[in-house]
Amino acid sequence: MEVTSEVIIRPERLDDIPKIHALTIAAFLNAEHTDHTEQFIVLRLREAGALTVSLVAAVDDAVVGHAAISPVTVDGADVGWFGLGPISVDPSRQGAGIGSSLMDAALNALRELGASGCVVLGDPAYYSRFGFRVHRGLEYPGVPAEYFQAISFDGDVPSGIVTYHDAFAATE
């Protein structure tokens, strides 16, 4: 009889940081539409104290998934909105529901924090499953509009240009 370990979603711990770094590199290694700086973004967000939510998917001592959430501004103002990403899953475990579990836990964590909403930049077919939609008037310049989506937790969606934390400019 085969014994399988359960995937646990939990907040990151100090000893997870190098594992998250390695996982993020692996998860984006062969991804399209990336400049391969995601691991640096997570590191800089953490250093800046802007990693509002950092969840890991763990199997025993192995970190097999990670979700990062940080604050965003709309037209330069803090409106209680956050950006999801990067989100990483070990390539050998993709398609097993780990990303979905991380998404659900991350969105629940934001609701518990009293966030007004969340934005994401990514595959519209994937993120729409979690309630993300394109909202005309809420913009992230430089990307096709359908790839920038939002979910509101209070019913209101702000209008304006979304800006992510400066850590998203990290290149090393």
GUSE-589663 format. One record per residue: x, y negated, z negated of N, C-alpha, C in turn; residue in one letter. Coordinates in pm, whole numbers, plus 50000, padded with zeros to 5 digits. Each point is the difference from the previous one (the first is absolute). Last residue first. Layout:
REM residues N
XYZXYZXYZA;...
//
This chain:
REM residues 172
517684585951008500965009049934499824999449851E;497244975650293500595008450105501085009349944T;495284967249852501255006949963500495008750114A;495884972649956501044995950094501325007149973A;496115004549726499735006650127500974995850109F;499864980849555500735012850006499785007250133A;497674959349868501274998150069500805013050013D;494625003049959501114995849915501294998950084H;495574995250283500515009949905501144993849921Y;495664976450255501455000549988500365010249893T;495534983450341500535007949889501524999950007V;496064964450185501185007750035500545007049874I;494674987250055501304993550005501095009750038G;494965003849733500454996950136501344993249992S;497285037149652500484986550029500344998550149P;496285031549759501255001350074500464986050035V;496375025949628500474988350072501325003050068D;497785032649723499074996150105500464988250083G;502365024849642498964991449943499024994850104D;503825028150095499435006749882498874991949939F;502275005950523499654990949891499395008049886S;503565009750432498865005049924499784990549884I;502725000050523499804996149860498825007449941A;503974999450451498675002349944499954996349853Q;502975000750495500004992949873498585000449945F;501065018550424500925006749907500094993049865Y;497424983950381499395012349951500895007449900E;501444959350232499014997749893499445012949942A;505004995850206498655001550055498974999749886P;504414973449903499645014150018498625000650065V;502124958349885501095007850058499715014750017G;497564968449615500504997250136501115009750044P;495775004149672501435002149982500624998550138Y;494884985649749500965003050106501415002649949E;494354991949932501095004149912501085005550091L;496254986250217500304988549914501075003049897G;497025039450185500354988250078500194988149906R;500665051549883499144988849962500474987850076H;500455057850004500474987250052498994989449959V;500495043549690499414995350125500724987350045R;500045045249611500664988450059499344996850134F;498955038349710499174988049992500664987450054G;501665046450005499964995649860499224987149982F;500805020750429499405010749918499834995849854R;502324973350325498544997749998499295010849919S;504745002050088499604991649888498514997049994Y;501895027350363500315005649868499394991549888Y;499614985250447499245012549985500235006149862A;502454960950135498624997349963499185012849980P;505364991549920499105007150091498544998049959D;503184962849802500245013750040498925005450090G;500844961849596500444999450138500335014250042L;496744975449596500935010350043500324997850147V;497514975749512500265000650144501005011150029V;496194986049582501285005450043500074999650152C;497074976349534500055007850122501425004050036G;498484979449581498884996450088499995008350127S;501955014449493500354994150129498744997050080A;500735020549542499124988850030500354992950130G;501845041349787500724987549970499154987650025L;498375043350107500154999349855500734987349957E;499635009450461498674996749944500094998349849R;503855015150218499734985950028498654995649945L;501135045449968500864992149911499784985150022A;497835030050292499395000249866500824991749901N;501785006050427498844991150007499274999549866L;503605030050036500484986250010498834990250004A;499075046450006500524995949869500464985450003A;498565019450408498894999149906500474994949864D;503345008550321499144988850040498874998049900M;502765037949948500704987749962499154987750033L;498375041350143499954999349854500684987349948S;500305009150460498634996549963499844998749849S;504135015650167499804985950034498614995249961G;500935045749953500744992249901499834985150025I;498285039050265499124992149914500714991549897G;501885028450363499495008449891499114992249903A;502664984050391498835007550045499385008749892G;505144988649953498984991750062498885008850053Q;504245013449785498725001549929498894991350059R;504655000950144499645014249997498655002449932S;501944955550025499595005150131499585014749999P;499444966449584501045009150048499545006150133D;497984953549872499775014049963501145008250061V;498514944049882500895010350054499595013849951S;498694943050061499525012549941500765011250071I;500944943049917499935012450078499415011649919P;497234969149934501085004550086501344995249950G;495024977649942500385013949980501135003350095L;498244951549770500355007550120500435014149963G;496524960449760501255007549998500205006950134F;496974956549723500105010650099501405006049999W;498084960549756499745012949936500015011750096G;501104953850104498555001849994499635013749941V;504174960950076499745012849933498495001249984D;502444970350397499345000249869499855014249948A;501754985250443500894995549894499415000449860G;497695016250394500284985750022500794994149883D;499105043349854499204996450117500084984950014V;503235041749754499304987249994499204998250129T;501785045649697500094992150122499324986549974V;502325043849680499084988950027500264993750137P;500955052949913500544987249954499044988850036S;500895058449979499054989150017500594987549938I;501385054850170500394987049944498904989850029A;500805057549976499214988750050500414987549924A;501805055050113500114987249928499114989750067H;501585058249970499254988950058500154987649915G;502105041449895499635003650137499184989250069V;503605012849567499124989250046499745002750147V;501435036049593500234994450134498984989050031A;500245030049608500914988649989500254993050133D;495635026749958501045002849901500904987749989D;497384986850336499825014449982501185004349914V;497484949450123501085008649952499535014549993A;499024946650193499415013350003501145009449964A;499554945949866500665011250066499065012149999V;499674941849963499545013449964500815010450075L;499674945449863500965009250061499655013949950S;498154944850002499645014049981501045008250074V;500994955249969498855000049910499545014049965T;504464975850160499445013250030498865002349901L;503014962050000498814998450083499405013450042A;504234985449760498855001449910498684998850074G;504605000350181499334987149985498835000649902A;502495039550117500944990449941499354986549971E;497485032950231500225004149862500914990049929R;499314993650458498754997449926500195003349853L;503515011250286499934985549975498724996149927R;500555045750129501054996149905499904985249964L;497215016550340499585005149868500994995849893V;501174989550441498844992249958499555004449861I;503345024550212500534987449948498874991049951F;498935040750213500645003049871500554987349936Q;498134997150439498995002249896500615002749863E;501874991050464500384992149882499065002549882T;500135014650501500675008449900500544992049881H;497154986850382501414996150012500835006849891D;495165013650278500684996849875501424995450031T;496355021650294499684986549954500614996749864H;499705051450076499964989550102499754986649932E;502535043549765498734992850020500144989750113A;503265031949783499555002150137498694993050031N;502144993549570501115003150089499585001150146L;497474991949569499974990850113501085002850104F;499495026549597498644998550052499944991250125A;504115006249752499595012150073498644998350067A;501604965149721500875001450118499525011850084I;497894994749592499584989550094500845000550127T;501145028949642498745004050062499584989850106L;503754990049731500305010850095498745004350075A;499414968249658500864994450103500275010450110H;497745013749613499124991850085500804994450117I;502405022449672499215009750076499064992750097K;502594975049688500835005350110499245010150087P;497514982149631500434989650095500935005550109I;497965022949600499455002250134500624990750104D;500874998849519500775010550067499455003450139D;497764967649727501354995450032500805010650076L;494805003350058500864999249882501384995750047R;494624995050215501435003250010500674998849864E;494785012850024500884988450018501465004450009P;496475036050165500294993049875500834987550030R;497425048650204500194985950034500164992549868I;500815054050155499544990549899500294985950050I;499525053850198500464986550025499364990849897V;501055054049928499004989950033500674986550024E;502055051450079499914989049906499014989750051S;500135055050083500294986950059499824989249894T;500845056650057499624989449908500404986850065V;498855053050184500784987750012499464989549902E;500055056549997499154988250000500904987650000M;
//
